[in-house]
């Protein structure tokens, strides 16, 4: 009877141990499954982060290159604008360059049958504008021109000061027409209406502060 009780108790213990082992096995299986899944996800996330990091590095390098190109382009643009502005609105009165510019325009449009001739070009004393912001260079000259080239001269002055054309900023103070020689008149060999006129003009340069 005692033996039977002992065997019975062992059977109960074995059943308990078996049940505990099953529970423990299930628990360990679940634990391992969840941790392995988490580990795999972490590995996947790590790989994704590495890919993202590599992509960001590539993007960063590309942006650096683009910024450098923009910087270089801006520097070139600033240099170009500064050079063009120096033609339009120079640091000094620069008589020589202004004379050369006016003579170049005259040479460009002057023709035997379509004259434009400049004489008696005179520069006057520079003046400061009322606000003291810049200097005014007055000058005057005599011009013999066809009517057609006279209009071209007015257009040239009107369009002066544009950066892309690199033309000195000019304006006309007054024009006095002294003589008109219509086409066909004695001495007029161009076959066009010709006029002589005196013109007073201003050019400008930066204040010498």
Buried (B, 14 or more C-beta within 10 A) or exposed (E): EEEEEEEEEEEEEEEEEEEEEEEEEEEEEEEEEEEEEEEEEEEEEEEEEEEEEEEEEEEEEEEEEEEEEEEEEEEEEEEEEEEBEBBBBBEEBBEEBBBEBBEEBBEEBBEEEBBBEBEEBEBEEBEEEEEEEBBBBBBBBBBBBBBBBBEBBEEBBEEBBEBEEEBBBBEEEEBEEEEEBEEEEEEBEBEBBBBBBBBBBBBBBBEEE
